[in-house]
Amino acid sequence: MKFLITLFLSITVLFSSVDINHATAKEFASLNGIGTKKAEAIIKYRTSVKCFKSINELTKVKGIGKATISKNKDNLTLGKCKLTD
């Protein structure tokens, strides 16, 4: 039973949209061409700028280029920025 739940959750993450302003490193790592280190770099960049203003801003993260964004464009969304002071 645990296996089925884990499998279902994994499939859900793989085929769901990733909101770049709220995603976890695990969610970023589920994208095509983004592993753990790049996912952590995205989180670090997002923290430094408070939030992304466009999906293409991901290219400012080392190792993320236009090709990576293009491969994942159907799975990327830009959620509302929730700034906290």
Distance bins in CASP14 RR format, pairs under 12 A and 6 or more apart:
PFRMAT RR
TARGET T0000
AUTHOR 0000-0000-0000
RMODE 2
METHOD distances of the structure
MODEL  1
1 7 0 0 0 0 0 1 0 0 0 0 0
1 8 0 0 0 0 0 1 0 0 0 0 0
2 8 0 0 0 0 0 1 0 0 0 0 0
2 9 0 0 0 0 0 1 0 0 0 0 0
3 9 0 0 0 0 0 1 0 0 0 0 0
3 10 0 0 0 0 0 1 0 0 0 0 0
4 10 0 0 0 0 0 1 0 0 0 0 0
4 11 0 0 0 0 0 1 0 0 0 0 0
5 11 0 0 0 0 0 1 0 0 0 0 0
5 12 0 0 0 0 0 1 0 0 0 0 0
6 12 0 0 0 0 0 1 0 0 0 0 0
6 13 0 0 0 0 0 1 0 0 0 0 0
7 13 0 0 0 0 0 1 0 0 0 0 0
7 14 0 0 0 0 0 1 0 0 0 0 0
8 14 0 0 0 0 0 1 0 0 0 0 0
8 15 0 0 0 0 0 1 0 0 0 0 0
8 16 0 0 0 0 0 1 0 0 0 0 0
9 15 0 0 0 0 0 1 0 0 0 0 0
9 16 0 0 0 0 0 1 0 0 0 0 0
9 26 0 0 0 0 0 1 0 0 0 0 0
9 27 0 0 0 0 0 1 0 0 0 0 0
9 30 0 0 0 0 0 1 0 0 0 0 0
10 16 0 0 0 0 0 1 0 0 0 0 0
10 26 0 0 0 0 0 1 0 0 0 0 0
10 27 0 0 0 0 0 1 0 0 0 0 0
10 29 0 0 0 0 0 1 0 0 0 0 0
10 30 0 0 0 0 1 0 0 0 0 0 0
11 30 0 0 0 0 0 1 0 0 0 0 0
12 18 0 0 0 0 0 1 0 0 0 0 0
12 27 0 0 0 0 0 1 0 0 0 0 0
12 30 0 0 0 0 1 0 0 0 0 0 0
13 23 0 0 0 0 0 1 0 0 0 0 0
13 24 0 0 0 0 1 0 0 0 0 0 0
13 26 1 0 0 1 0 0 0 0 0 0 0
13 27 1 0 0 1 0 0 0 0 0 0 0
13 28 0 0 0 0 0 1 0 0 0 0 0
13 29 0 0 0 0 1 0 0 0 0 0 0
13 30 1 0 1 0 0 0 0 0 0 0 0
13 31 0 0 0 0 1 0 0 0 0 0 0
13 75 0 0 0 0 0 1 0 0 0 0 0
14 26 0 0 0 0 0 1 0 0 0 0 0
14 27 0 0 0 0 0 1 0 0 0 0 0
14 29 0 0 0 0 0 1 0 0 0 0 0
14 30 1 0 1 0 0 0 0 0 0 0 0
14 31 0 0 0 0 1 0 0 0 0 0 0
14 32 0 0 0 0 1 0 0 0 0 0 0
14 72 0 0 0 0 0 1 0 0 0 0 0
14 75 0 0 0 0 1 0 0 0 0 0 0
15 30 0 0 0 0 1 0 0 0 0 0 0
15 31 0 0 0 0 0 1 0 0 0 0 0
15 32 0 0 0 0 0 1 0 0 0 0 0
15 74 0 0 0 0 1 0 0 0 0 0 0
15 75 1 0 0 1 0 0 0 0 0 0 0
16 23 0 0 0 0 0 1 0 0 0 0 0
16 27 0 0 0 0 1 0 0 0 0 0 0
16 30 0 0 0 0 1 0 0 0 0 0 0
16 31 0 0 0 0 0 1 0 0 0 0 0
16 74 0 0 0 0 0 1 0 0 0 0 0
16 75 1 0 0 1 0 0 0 0 0 0 0
16 76 0 0 0 0 0 1 0 0 0 0 0
16 77 0 0 0 0 1 0 0 0 0 0 0
17 23 0 0 0 0 1 0 0 0 0 0 0
17 27 0 0 0 0 1 0 0 0 0 0 0
17 30 0 0 0 0 0 1 0 0 0 0 0
17 31 0 0 0 0 0 1 0 0 0 0 0
17 55 0 0 0 0 0 1 0 0 0 0 0
17 72 0 0 0 0 1 0 0 0 0 0 0
17 73 0 0 0 0 0 1 0 0 0 0 0
17 74 0 0 0 0 1 0 0 0 0 0 0
17 75 1 0 1 0 0 0 0 0 0 0 0
17 76 1 0 0 1 0 0 0 0 0 0 0
17 77 1 0 1 0 0 0 0 0 0 0 0
17 78 0 0 0 0 0 1 0 0 0 0 0
17 79 0 0 0 0 1 0 0 0 0 0 0
18 24 0 0 0 0 1 0 0 0 0 0 0
18 25 0 0 0 0 0 1 0 0 0 0 0
18 26 0 0 0 0 0 1 0 0 0 0 0
18 27 1 0 1 0 0 0 0 0 0 0 0
18 28 1 0 0 1 0 0 0 0 0 0 0
18 29 0 0 0 0 1 0 0 0 0 0 0
18 30 1 0 0 1 0 0 0 0 0 0 0
18 31 1 0 0 1 0 0 0 0 0 0 0
18 32 0 0 0 0 0 1 0 0 0 0 0
18 34 0 0 0 0 1 0 0 0 0 0 0
18 39 0 0 0 0 0 1 0 0 0 0 0
18 42 0 0 0 0 1 0 0 0 0 0 0
18 52 0 0 0 0 0 1 0 0 0 0 0
18 55 0 0 0 0 0 1 0 0 0 0 0
18 58 0 0 0 0 0 1 0 0 0 0 0
18 69 0 0 0 0 0 1 0 0 0 0 0
18 72 1 0 0 1 0 0 0 0 0 0 0
18 73 0 0 0 0 0 1 0 0 0 0 0
18 74 0 0 0 0 0 1 0 0 0 0 0
18 75 1 0 1 0 0 0 0 0 0 0 0
18 76 1 0 1 0 0 0 0 0 0 0 0
18 77 1 0 0 1 0 0 0 0 0 0 0
18 78 0 0 0 0 0 1 0 0 0 0 0
18 79 0 0 0 0 0 1 0 0 0 0 0
19 27 0 0 0 0 1 0 0 0 0 0 0
19 28 0 0 0 0 0 1 0 0 0 0 0
19 31 0 0 0 0 0 1 0 0 0 0 0
19 46 0 0 0 0 0 1 0 0 0 0 0
19 51 0 0 0 0 0 1 0 0 0 0 0
19 52 0 0 0 0 1 0 0 0 0 0 0
19 55 0 0 0 0 0 1 0 0 0 0 0
19 75 0 0 0 0 0 1 0 0 0 0 0
19 76 0 0 0 0 1 0 0 0 0 0 0
19 77 1 0 1 0 0 0 0 0 0 0 0
19 78 1 0 0 1 0 0 0 0 0 0 0
19 79 1 0 1 0 0 0 0 0 0 0 0
19 80 0 0 0 0 1 0 0 0 0 0 0
19 81 0 0 0 0 0 1 0 0 0 0 0
19 82 0 0 0 0 0 1 0 0 0 0 0
20 27 0 0 0 0 1 0 0 0 0 0 0
20 28 1 0 0 1 0 0 0 0 0 0 0
20 31 0 0 0 0 1 0 0 0 0 0 0
20 34 0 0 0 0 0 1 0 0 0 0 0
20 39 0 0 0 0 0 1 0 0 0 0 0
20 42 1 0 0 1 0 0 0 0 0 0 0
20 43 0 0 0 0 0 1 0 0 0 0 0
20 45 0 0 0 0 0 1 0 0 0 0 0
20 46 1 0 0 1 0 0 0 0 0 0 0
20 49 0 0 0 0 0 1 0 0 0 0 0
20 51 0 0 0 0 1 0 0 0 0 0 0
20 52 1 0 1 0 0 0 0 0 0 0 0
20 53 0 0 0 0 0 1 0 0 0 0 0
20 54 0 0 0 0 1 0 0 0 0 0 0
20 55 1 0 0 1 0 0 0 0 0 0 0
20 56 0 0 0 0 0 1 0 0 0 0 0
20 57 0 0 0 0 1 0 0 0 0 0 0
20 58 1 0 0 1 0 0 0 0 0 0 0
20 59 0 0 0 0 0 1 0 0 0 0 0
20 60 0 0 0 0 0 1 0 0 0 0 0
20 61 0 0 0 0 0 1 0 0 0 0 0
20 64 0 0 0 0 0 1 0 0 0 0 0
20 69 0 0 0 0 0 1 0 0 0 0 0
20 72 0 0 0 0 1 0 0 0 0 0 0
20 73 0 0 0 0 0 1 0 0 0 0 0
20 75 0 0 0 0 0 1 0 0 0 0 0
20 76 1 0 0 1 0 0 0 0 0 0 0
20 77 1 0 0 1 0 0 0 0 0 0 0
20 78 1 0 0 1 0 0 0 0 0 0 0
20 79 1 0 0 1 0 0 0 0 0 0 0
20 80 0 0 0 0 0 1 0 0 0 0 0
20 81 0 0 0 0 0 1 0 0 0 0 0
21 27 0 0 0 0 0 1 0 0 0 0 0
21 28 0 0 0 0 0 1 0 0 0 0 0
21 42 0 0 0 0 0 1 0 0 0 0 0
21 43 0 0 0 0 0 1 0 0 0 0 0
21 45 0 0 0 0 0 1 0 0 0 0 0
21 46 1 0 0 1 0 0 0 0 0 0 0
21 47 0 0 0 0 0 1 0 0 0 0 0
21 49 0 0 0 0 0 1 0 0 0 0 0
21 50 0 0 0 0 1 0 0 0 0 0 0
21 51 1 0 1 0 0 0 0 0 0 0 0
21 52 1 0 1 0 0 0 0 0 0 0 0
21 53 0 0 0 0 1 0 0 0 0 0 0
21 54 0 0 0 0 0 1 0 0 0 0 0
21 55 0 0 0 0 0 1 0 0 0 0 0
21 57 0 0 0 0 0 1 0 0 0 0 0
21 58 0 0 0 0 0 1 0 0 0 0 0
21 76 0 0 0 0 0 1 0 0 0 0 0
21 77 0 0 0 0 1 0 0 0 0 0 0
21 78 1 0 0 1 0 0 0 0 0 0 0
21 79 1 0 1 0 0 0 0 0 0 0 0
21 80 1 0 0 1 0 0 0 0 0 0 0
21 81 1 0 1 0 0 0 0 0 0 0 0
21 82 1 0 0 1 0 0 0 0 0 0 0
21 83 0 0 0 0 0 1 0 0 0 0 0
22 28 0 0 0 0 0 1 0 0 0 0 0
22 42 0 0 0 0 0 1 0 0 0 0 0
22 43 0 0 0 0 0 1 0 0 0 0 0
22 46 0 0 0 0 1 0 0 0 0 0 0
22 51 0 0 0 0 1 0 0 0 0 0 0
22 52 0 0 0 0 0 1 0 0 0 0 0
22 77 0 0 0 0 1 0 0 0 0 0 0
22 78 0 0 0 0 1 0 0 0 0 0 0
22 79 1 0 0 1 0 0 0 0 0 0 0
22 80 0 0 0 0 1 0 0 0 0 0 0
22 81 0 0 0 0 1 0 0 0 0 0 0
22 82 1 0 0 1 0 0 0 0 0 0 0
23 29 0 0 0 0 1 0 0 0 0 0 0
23 30 0 0 0 0 1 0 0 0 0 0 0
23 31 0 0 0 0 1 0 0 0 0 0 0
23 34 0 0 0 0 0 1 0 0 0 0 0
23 39 0 0 0 0 1 0 0 0 0 0 0
23 40 0 0 0 0 0 1 0 0 0 0 0
23 42 1 0 0 1 0 0 0 0 0 0 0
23 43 0 0 0 0 1 0 0 0 0 0 0
23 46 0 0 0 0 1 0 0 0 0 0 0
23 51 0 0 0 0 0 1 0 0 0 0 0
23 52 0 0 0 0 0 1 0 0 0 0 0
23 55 0 0 0 0 0 1 0 0 0 0 0
23 58 0 0 0 0 0 1 0 0 0 0 0
23 72 0 0 0 0 0 1 0 0 0 0 0
23 75 0 0 0 0 0 1 0 0 0 0 0
23 76 0 0 0 0 1 0 0 0 0 0 0
23 77 0 0 0 0 1 0 0 0 0 0 0
23 78 0 0 0 0 0 1 0 0 0 0 0
23 79 0 0 0 0 1 0 0 0 0 0 0
24 30 0 0 0 0 1 0 0 0 0 0 0
24 31 0 0 0 0 0 1 0 0 0 0 0
24 36 0 0 0 0 0 1 0 0 0 0 0
24 39 0 0 0 0 1 0 0 0 0 0 0
24 40 0 0 0 0 0 1 0 0 0 0 0
24 42 0 0 0 0 0 1 0 0 0 0 0
24 43 1 0 0 1 0 0 0 0 0 0 0
24 46 0 0 0 0 0 1 0 0 0 0 0
25 31 0 0 0 0 0 1 0 0 0 0 0
25 34 0 0 0 0 1 0 0 0 0 0 0
25 35 0 0 0 0 1 0 0 0 0 0 0
25 36 1 0 0 1 0 0 0 0 0 0 0
25 37 0 0 0 0 1 0 0 0 0 0 0
25 38 0 0 0 0 1 0 0 0 0 0 0
25 39 1 0 1 0 0 0 0 0 0 0 0
25 40 1 0 1 0 0 0 0 0 0 0 0
25 41 0 0 0 0 1 0 0 0 0 0 0
25 42 1 0 0 1 0 0 0 0 0 0 0
25 43 1 0 1 0 0 0 0 0 0 0 0
25 44 0 0 0 0 1 0 0 0 0 0 0
25 46 0 0 0 0 0 1 0 0 0 0 0
25 47 0 0 0 0 0 1 0 0 0 0 0
26 34 0 0 0 0 0 1 0 0 0 0 0
26 35 0 0 0 0 0 1 0 0 0 0 0
26 36 0 0 0 0 1 0 0 0 0 0 0
26 39 1 0 0 1 0 0 0 0 0 0 0
26 40 0 0 0 0 0 1 0 0 0 0 0
26 42 0 0 0 0 0 1 0 0 0 0 0
26 43 0 0 0 0 0 1 0 0 0 0 0
27 34 0 0 0 0 1 0 0 0 0 0 0
27 35 0 0 0 0 0 1 0 0 0 0 0
27 36 0 0 0 0 0 1 0 0 0 0 0
27 39 1 0 0 1 0 0 0 0 0 0 0
27 42 0 0 0 0 1 0 0 0 0 0 0
27 43 0 0 0 0 0 1 0 0 0 0 0
27 72 0 0 0 0 0 1 0 0 0 0 0
27 75 0 0 0 0 1 0 0 0 0 0 0
27 76 0 0 0 0 0 1 0 0 0 0 0
27 77 0 0 0 0 0 1 0 0 0 0 0
28 34 1 0 1 0 0 0 0 0 0 0 0
28 35 1 0 0 1 0 0 0 0 0 0 0
28 36 0 0 0 0 1 0 0 0 0 0 0
28 37 0 0 0 0 0 1 0 0 0 0 0
28 38 1 0 0 1 0 0 0 0 0 0 0
28 39 1 1 0 0 0 0 0 0 0 0 0
28 40 0 0 0 0 1 0 0 0 0 0 0
28 41 0 0 0 0 1 0 0 0 0 0 0
28 42 1 0 1 0 0 0 0 0 0 0 0
28 43 1 0 0 1 0 0 0 0 0 0 0
28 44 0 0 0 0 0 1 0 0 0 0 0
28 45 0 0 0 0 0 1 0 0 0 0 0
28 46 0 0 0 0 1 0 0 0 0 0 0
28 52 0 0 0 0 0 1 0 0 0 0 0
28 58 0 0 0 0 1 0 0 0 0 0 0
28 61 0 0 0 0 1 0 0 0 0 0 0
28 64 0 0 0 0 1 0 0 0 0 0 0
28 68 0 0 0 0 0 1 0 0 0 0 0
28 72 0 0 0 0 1 0 0 0 0 0 0
28 75 0 0 0 0 0 1 0 0 0 0 0
28 76 0 0 0 0 1 0 0 0 0 0 0
29 35 1 0 1 0 0 0 0 0 0 0 0
29 36 1 0 1 0 0 0 0 0 0 0 0
29 37 0 0 0 0 1 0 0 0 0 0 0
29 38 1 0 0 1 0 0 0 0 0 0 0
29 39 1 0 1 0 0 0 0 0 0 0 0
29 40 0 0 0 0 1 0 0 0 0 0 0
29 41 0 0 0 0 0 1 0 0 0 0 0
29 42 0 0 0 0 1 0 0 0 0 0 0
29 43 0 0 0 0 0 1 0 0 0 0 0
29 72 0 0 0 0 0 1 0 0 0 0 0
30 36 0 0 0 0 0 1 0 0 0 0 0
30 38 0 0 0 0 0 1 0 0 0 0 0
30 39 0 0 0 0 1 0 0 0 0 0 0
30 72 0 0 0 0 1 0 0 0 0 0 0
30 75 0 0 0 0 1 0 0 0 0 0 0
30 76 0 0 0 0 0 1 0 0 0 0 0
31 38 0 0 0 0 1 0 0 0 0 0 0
31 39 0 0 0 0 1 0 0 0 0 0 0
31 42 0 0 0 0 1 0 0 0 0 0 0
31 55 0 0 0 0 0 1 0 0 0 0 0
31 58 0 0 0 0 0 1 0 0 0 0 0
31 64 0 0 0 0 1 0 0 0 0 0 0
31 68 1 0 0 1 0 0 0 0 0 0 0
31 69 0 0 0 0 1 0 0 0 0 0 0
31 70 0 0 0 0 0 1 0 0 0 0 0
31 71 0 0 0 0 1 0 0 0 0 0 0
31 72 1 0 1 0 0 0 0 0 0 0 0
31 73 0 0 0 0 0 1 0 0 0 0 0
31 74 0 0 0 0 0 1 0 0 0 0 0
31 75 1 0 0 1 0 0 0 0 0 0 0
31 76 1 0 0 1 0 0 0 0 0 0 0
31 77 0 0 0 0 0 1 0 0 0 0 0
32 38 0 0 0 0 0 1 0 0 0 0 0
32 64 0 0 0 0 0 1 0 0 0 0 0
32 67 0 0 0 0 0 1 0 0 0 0 0
32 68 1 0 0 1 0 0 0 0 0 0 0
32 69 0 0 0 0 0 1 0 0 0 0 0
32 70 0 0 0 0 1 0 0 0 0 0 0
32 71 1 0 1 0 0 0 0 0 0 0 0
32 72 1 0 1 0 0 0 0 0 0 0 0
32 73 0 0 0 0 0 1 0 0 0 0 0
32 74 0 0 0 0 0 1 0 0 0 0 0
32 75 0 0 0 0 1 0 0 0 0 0 0
32 76 0 0 0 0 0 1 0 0 0 0 0
33 39 0 0 0 0 0 1 0 0 0 0 0
33 42 0 0 0 0 0 1 0 0 0 0 0
33 58 0 0 0 0 0 1 0 0 0 0 0
33 63 0 0 0 0 1 0 0 0 0 0 0
33 64 0 0 0 0 1 0 0 0 0 0 0
33 65 0 0 0 0 0 1 0 0 0 0 0
33 67 0 0 0 0 1 0 0 0 0 0 0
33 68 1 0 1 0 0 0 0 0 0 0 0
33 69 0 0 0 0 0 1 0 0 0 0 0
33 70 0 0 0 0 0 1 0 0 0 0 0
33 71 1 0 0 1 0 0 0 0 0 0 0
33 72 1 0 0 1 0 0 0 0 0 0 0
33 75 0 0 0 0 0 1 0 0 0 0 0
34 40 0 0 0 0 0 1 0 0 0 0 0
34 41 0 0 0 0 1 0 0 0 0 0 0
34 42 1 0 0 1 0 0 0 0 0 0 0
34 43 0 0 0 0 0 1 0 0 0 0 0
34 58 0 0 0 0 1 0 0 0 0 0 0
34 61 0 0 0 0 1 0 0 0 0 0 0
34 63 0 0 0 0 1 0 0 0 0 0 0
34 64 1 0 0 1 0 0 0 0 0 0 0
34 65 0 0 0 0 0 1 0 0 0 0 0
34 67 0 0 0 0 0 1 0 0 0 0 0
34 68 1 0 0 1 0 0 0 0 0 0 0
34 69 0 0 0 0 0 1 0 0 0 0 0
34 71 0 0 0 0 1 0 0 0 0 0 0
34 72 1 0 0 1 0 0 0 0 0 0 0
34 75 0 0 0 0 0 1 0 0 0 0 0
34 76 0 0 0 0 0 1 0 0 0 0 0
35 41 0 0 0 0 1 0 0 0 0 0 0
35 42 0 0 0 0 1 0 0 0 0 0 0
35 63 0 0 0 0 0 1 0 0 0 0 0
35 64 0 0 0 0 0 1 0 0 0 0 0
35 68 0 0 0 0 0 1 0 0 0 0 0
36 42 0 0 0 0 0 1 0 0 0 0 0
36 43 0 0 0 0 0 1 0 0 0 0 0
37 43 0 0 0 0 0 1 0 0 0 0 0
37 44 0 0 0 0 0 1 0 0 0 0 0
37 61 0 0 0 0 0 1 0 0 0 0 0
37 62 0 0 0 0 1 0 0 0 0 0 0
37 63 0 0 0 0 1 0 0 0 0 0 0
37 64 0 0 0 0 0 1 0 0 0 0 0
38 44 0 0 0 0 0 1 0 0 0 0 0
38 45 0 0 0 0 0 1 0 0 0 0 0
38 58 0 0 0 0 1 0 0 0 0 0 0
38 61 1 0 0 1 0 0 0 0 0 0 0
38 62 0 0 0 0 1 0 0 0 0 0 0
38 63 1 0 0 1 0 0 0 0 0 0 0
38 64 1 0 0 1 0 0 0 0 0 0 0
38 65 0 0 0 0 0 1 0 0 0 0 0
38 68 0 0 0 0 1 0 0 0 0 0 0
38 72 0 0 0 0 0 1 0 0 0 0 0
39 45 0 0 0 0 0 1 0 0 0 0 0
39 46 0 0 0 0 0 1 0 0 0 0 0
39 58 0 0 0 0 0 1 0 0 0 0 0
39 61 0 0 0 0 1 0 0 0 0 0 0
39 63 0 0 0 0 0 1 0 0 0 0 0
39 64 0 0 0 0 0 1 0 0 0 0 0
39 68 0 0 0 0 0 1 0 0 0 0 0
40 46 0 0 0 0 0 1 0 0 0 0 0
40 47 0 0 0 0 0 1 0 0 0 0 0
40 61 0 0 0 0 0 1 0 0 0 0 0
40 62 0 0 0 0 0 1 0 0 0 0 0
40 63 0 0 0 0 0 1 0 0 0 0 0
41 47 0 0 0 0 0 1 0 0 0 0 0
41 48 0 0 0 0 0 1 0 0 0 0 0
41 58 0 0 0 0 0 1 0 0 0 0 0
41 60 0 0 0 0 0 1 0 0 0 0 0
41 61 1 0 1 0 0 0 0 0 0 0 0
41 62 1 0 0 1 0 0 0 0 0 0 0
41 63 1 0 0 1 0 0 0 0 0 0 0
41 64 1 0 0 1 0 0 0 0 0 0 0
41 68 0 0 0 0 0 1 0 0 0 0 0
42 48 0 0 0 0 0 1 0 0 0 0 0
42 49 0 0 0 0 0 1 0 0 0 0 0
42 52 0 0 0 0 1 0 0 0 0 0 0
42 55 0 0 0 0 0 1 0 0 0 0 0
42 57 0 0 0 0 0 1 0 0 0 0 0
42 58 1 0 0 1 0 0 0 0 0 0 0
42 59 0 0 0 0 0 1 0 0 0 0 0
42 60 0 0 0 0 1 0 0 0 0 0 0
42 61 1 0 1 0 0 0 0 0 0 0 0
42 62 0 0 0 0 1 0 0 0 0 0 0
42 63 0 0 0 0 1 0 0 0 0 0 0
42 64 1 0 0 1 0 0 0 0 0 0 0
42 65 0 0 0 0 0 1 0 0 0 0 0
42 68 0 0 0 0 0 1 0 0 0 0 0
42 69 0 0 0 0 0 1 0 0 0 0 0
42 72 0 0 0 0 0 1 0 0 0 0 0
42 76 0 0 0 0 0 1 0 0 0 0 0
43 49 0 0 0 0 0 1 0 0 0 0 0
43 51 0 0 0 0 0 1 0 0 0 0 0
43 52 0 0 0 0 0 1 0 0 0 0 0
43 58 0 0 0 0 0 1 0 0 0 0 0
43 61 0 0 0 0 1 0 0 0 0 0 0
44 60 0 0 0 0 0 1 0 0 0 0 0
44 61 0 0 0 0 1 0 0 0 0 0 0
44 62 0 0 0 0 1 0 0 0 0 0 0
45 51 0 0 0 0 0 1 0 0 0 0 0
45 52 0 0 0 0 1 0 0 0 0 0 0
45 57 0 0 0 0 1 0 0 0 0 0 0
45 58 0 0 0 0 1 0 0 0 0 0 0
45 59 0 0 0 0 0 1 0 0 0 0 0
45 60 1 0 0 1 0 0 0 0 0 0 0
45 61 1 0 1 0 0 0 0 0 0 0 0
45 62 0 0 0 0 1 0 0 0 0 0 0
45 63 0 0 0 0 0 1 0 0 0 0 0
45 64 0 0 0 0 1 0 0 0 0 0 0
46 52 1 0 0 1 0 0 0 0 0 0 0
46 53 0 0 0 0 0 1 0 0 0 0 0
46 57 0 0 0 0 1 0 0 0 0 0 0
46 58 0 0 0 0 1 0 0 0 0 0 0
46 60 0 0 0 0 0 1 0 0 0 0 0
46 61 0 0 0 0 1 0 0 0 0 0 0
46 64 0 0 0 0 0 1 0 0 0 0 0
46 78 0 0 0 0 0 1 0 0 0 0 0
46 79 0 0 0 0 0 1 0 0 0 0 0
46 81 0 0 0 0 1 0 0 0 0 0 0
46 82 0 0 0 0 0 1 0 0 0 0 0
46 83 0 0 0 0 0 1 0 0 0 0 0
47 61 0 0 0 0 0 1 0 0 0 0 0
47 84 0 0 0 0 0 1 0 0 0 0 0
48 57 0 0 0 0 0 1 0 0 0 0 0
48 60 0 0 0 0 0 1 0 0 0 0 0
48 61 0 0 0 0 0 1 0 0 0 0 0
49 57 1 0 0 1 0 0 0 0 0 0 0
49 58 0 0 0 0 0 1 0 0 0 0 0
49 60 0 0 0 0 1 0 0 0 0 0 0
49 61 0 0 0 0 0 1 0 0 0 0 0
49 81 0 0 0 0 1 0 0 0 0 0 0
49 83 0 0 0 0 0 1 0 0 0 0 0
50 57 0 0 0 0 0 1 0 0 0 0 0
50 81 1 0 0 1 0 0 0 0 0 0 0
50 82 0 0 0 0 1 0 0 0 0 0 0
50 83 1 0 1 0 0 0 0 0 0 0 0
50 84 0 0 0 0 1 0 0 0 0 0 0
50 85 0 0 0 0 1 0 0 0 0 0 0
51 57 0 0 0 0 1 0 0 0 0 0 0
51 78 0 0 0 0 1 0 0 0 0 0 0
51 79 0 0 0 0 1 0 0 0 0 0 0
51 80 0 0 0 0 1 0 0 0 0 0 0
51 81 1 1 0 0 0 0 0 0 0 0 0
51 82 1 0 0 1 0 0 0 0 0 0 0
51 83 1 0 0 1 0 0 0 0 0 0 0
51 84 0 0 0 0 0 1 0 0 0 0 0
52 58 1 0 0 1 0 0 0 0 0 0 0
52 59 0 0 0 0 0 1 0 0 0 0 0
52 60 0 0 0 0 1 0 0 0 0 0 0
52 61 0 0 0 0 1 0 0 0 0 0 0
52 64 0 0 0 0 0 1 0 0 0 0 0
52 69 0 0 0 0 0 1 0 0 0 0 0
52 76 0 0 0 0 1 0 0 0 0 0 0
52 77 0 0 0 0 0 1 0 0 0 0 0
52 78 1 0 0 1 0 0 0 0 0 0 0
52 79 0 0 0 0 1 0 0 0 0 0 0
52 80 0 0 0 0 0 1 0 0 0 0 0
52 81 1 0 0 1 0 0 0 0 0 0 0
53 60 0 0 0 0 0 1 0 0 0 0 0
53 78 0 0 0 0 1 0 0 0 0 0 0
53 79 0 0 0 0 0 1 0 0 0 0 0
53 80 0 0 0 0 0 1 0 0 0 0 0
53 81 1 0 0 1 0 0 0 0 0 0 0
54 60 0 0 0 0 0 1 0 0 0 0 0
54 69 0 0 0 0 0 1 0 0 0 0 0
54 76 0 0 0 0 0 1 0 0 0 0 0
54 77 0 0 0 0 0 1 0 0 0 0 0
54 78 1 0 0 1 0 0 0 0 0 0 0
54 79 0 0 0 0 0 1 0 0 0 0 0
54 81 0 0 0 0 0 1 0 0 0 0 0
55 61 0 0 0 0 0 1 0 0 0 0 0
55 64 0 0 0 0 0 1 0 0 0 0 0
55 65 0 0 0 0 0 1 0 0 0 0 0
55 66 0 0 0 0 0 1 0 0 0 0 0
55 68 0 0 0 0 0 1 0 0 0 0 0
55 69 1 0 0 1 0 0 0 0 0 0 0
55 70 0 0 0 0 0 1 0 0 0 0 0
55 72 0 0 0 0 1 0 0 0 0 0 0
55 73 1 0 0 1 0 0 0 0 0 0 0
55 74 0 0 0 0 0 1 0 0 0 0 0
55 75 0 0 0 0 0 1 0 0 0 0 0
55 76 1 0 1 0 0 0 0 0 0 0 0
55 77 1 0 0 1 0 0 0 0 0 0 0
55 78 1 0 1 0 0 0 0 0 0 0 0
55 79 0 0 0 0 0 1 0 0 0 0 0
56 64 0 0 0 0 0 1 0 0 0 0 0
56 65 0 0 0 0 1 0 0 0 0 0 0
56 66 1 0 0 1 0 0 0 0 0 0 0
56 68 0 0 0 0 0 1 0 0 0 0 0
56 69 1 0 0 1 0 0 0 0 0 0 0
56 70 0 0 0 0 0 1 0 0 0 0 0
56 73 0 0 0 0 0 1 0 0 0 0 0
56 76 0 0 0 0 1 0 0 0 0 0 0
56 78 0 0 0 0 1 0 0 0 0 0 0
57 64 0 0 0 0 1 0 0 0 0 0 0
57 65 0 0 0 0 0 1 0 0 0 0 0
57 66 0 0 0 0 0 1 0 0 0 0 0
57 69 0 0 0 0 1 0 0 0 0 0 0
57 76 0 0 0 0 0 1 0 0 0 0 0
57 78 0 0 0 0 1 0 0 0 0 0 0
57 81 0 0 0 0 0 1 0 0 0 0 0
58 64 1 0 1 0 0 0 0 0 0 0 0
58 65 1 0 0 1 0 0 0 0 0 0 0
58 66 0 0 0 0 1 0 0 0 0 0 0
58 67 0 0 0 0 0 1 0 0 0 0 0
58 68 1 0 0 1 0 0 0 0 0 0 0
58 69 1 0 1 0 0 0 0 0 0 0 0
58 70 0 0 0 0 0 1 0 0 0 0 0
58 71 0 0 0 0 0 1 0 0 0 0 0
58 72 0 0 0 0 1 0 0 0 0 0 0
58 73 0 0 0 0 0 1 0 0 0 0 0
58 76 1 0 0 1 0 0 0 0 0 0 0
58 78 0 0 0 0 0 1 0 0 0 0 0
59 65 1 0 1 0 0 0 0 0 0 0 0
59 66 1 0 0 1 0 0 0 0 0 0 0
59 67 0 0 0 0 1 0 0 0 0 0 0
59 68 0 0 0 0 1 0 0 0 0 0 0
59 69 1 0 0 1 0 0 0 0 0 0 0
59 70 0 0 0 0 0 1 0 0 0 0 0
60 66 0 0 0 0 0 1 0 0 0 0 0
60 69 0 0 0 0 0 1 0 0 0 0 0
61 68 0 0 0 0 1 0 0 0 0 0 0
61 69 0 0 0 0 0 1 0 0 0 0 0
62 68 0 0 0 0 0 1 0 0 0 0 0
63 69 0 0 0 0 0 1 0 0 0 0 0
64 70 0 0 0 0 0 1 0 0 0 0 0
64 71 0 0 0 0 0 1 0 0 0 0 0
64 72 0 0 0 0 1 0 0 0 0 0 0
64 76 0 0 0 0 0 1 0 0 0 0 0
65 71 0 0 0 0 1 0 0 0 0 0 0
65 72 0 0 0 0 0 1 0 0 0 0 0
66 72 0 0 0 0 0 1 0 0 0 0 0
66 73 0 0 0 0 0 1 0 0 0 0 0
67 73 0 0 0 0 0 1 0 0 0 0 0
68 75 0 0 0 0 0 1 0 0 0 0 0
68 76 0 0 0 0 0 1 0 0 0 0 0
69 75 0 0 0 0 0 1 0 0 0 0 0
69 76 1 0 0 1 0 0 0 0 0 0 0
69 78 0 0 0 0 0 1 0 0 0 0 0
70 76 0 0 0 0 0 1 0 0 0 0 0
END
